[in-house]
């Protein structure tokens, strides 16, 4: 069983956590090619730029 300390010190496995924390919207779809026997996932996410970011650059 993995404890909270183990999770906090992990060096991998945070990708979807970061997407969930930063994305405005996200989701995924299973991908399967029955002819070749391959499978995988399509993951997508949407980010909305913050208005303040563009005001600073202008």
ChimeraX attribute file (.defattr): number of C-alpha atoms within 10 A of each C-alpha:
attribute: neighborCount
match mode: 1-to-1
recipient: residues
	/A:1	4
	/A:2	6
	/A:3	7
	/A:4	9
	/A:5	8
	/A:6	10
	/A:7	12
	/A:8	9
	/A:9	8
	/A:10	10
	/A:11	8
	/A:12	7
	/A:13	9
	/A:14	12
	/A:15	8
	/A:16	11
	/A:17	9
	/A:18	10
	/A:19	17
	/A:20	14
	/A:21	9
	/A:22	14
	/A:23	13
	/A:24	12
	/A:25	13
	/A:26	14
	/A:27	11
	/A:28	10
	/A:29	10
	/A:30	9
	/A:31	11
	/A:32	12
	/A:33	9
	/A:34	8
	/A:35	6
	/A:36	7
	/A:37	7
	/A:38	9
	/A:39	10
	/A:40	10
	/A:41	10
	/A:42	9
	/A:43	11
	/A:44	12
	/A:45	13
	/A:46	12
	/A:47	11
	/A:48	9
	/A:49	9
	/A:50	8
	/A:51	8
	/A:52	8
	/A:53	9
	/A:54	9
	/A:55	8
	/A:56	7
	/A:57	6
	/A:58	5
